[in-house]
Amino acid sequence: MKPDILFDESHCAECACGEGLDFAFTFAFQPIVDVLNKTVFAYEALVRGPEGEGALSILSKVNERNRYTFDQICRVKAVKLASRLGMSTRLSINFMPNAVYQAEYCIRTTLAAARTYNFDTSKIIFELTEDEDLTSVDHLASIIEAYQEMGFSTAIDDFGAGYSRYNIMIASPPDLLKLDMALVRNIHQEPNKQAVVSGIITMMTQLGGKIVAEGVETVEEYFWLRSQGINLYQGYLFARPGFECLPEPVFPT
């Protein structure tokens, strides 16, 4: 981690209480499991309304005016809640590249929150949603590189949905790549999907990263993916998201 990054505890406190937003939100957590060791690899923080309303009810309120504030508050609130729940695994937080104008500056509140709530920053994963309307690949690559230099892990979510960011994989490969659930669904029955996923596995192996199969719902999907050497999974087959709690996964036998 770079030692010269300044902390702003007062700004962190403002973000923690949601100052600057006219709507409240919280999180559900869904485990990403390591089936090789039968452990929880990480919990992904999923935005929810204060009464458990779905993510869309919150994300539909995010706009150009409040995007930066929302992104910053998401990070702080996720770290705070994870700490309160006693999370000892990694924590995966979604981030908005268009809300990050300079990675070293925009990370300050996250670092301050981690220090305030005694959460190990080496256990934080920053997860990019692939179909984010990026300003440029160079901008995203600079964010990924800066976060990795600071000791965070990075991930690309929903890989294979919409616009495939192979140019990002060339410019600055993330540590984790999450297969989109559309690729995973019924993959045991669809040779074309199998060919695509096999290619992605080869790519990530050569790049030194790991694959997470997300949206896994059936044992048939799981067994085919497992036969390809994938060890990390997320989906209803293992556990549904838990509202402000850390659900224990079930492992297929």
Helices and strands as residue ranges (DSSP letters): H 9-16, E 26-34, E 39-48, H 55-59, H 67-84, E 90-95, G 97-99, H 103-106, H 108-116, G 121-123, E 124-129, H 137-149, E 153-159, H 166-171, E 176-179, H 181-184, G 187-189, H 191-207, E 210-214, H 219-227, E 232-234, E 242-243
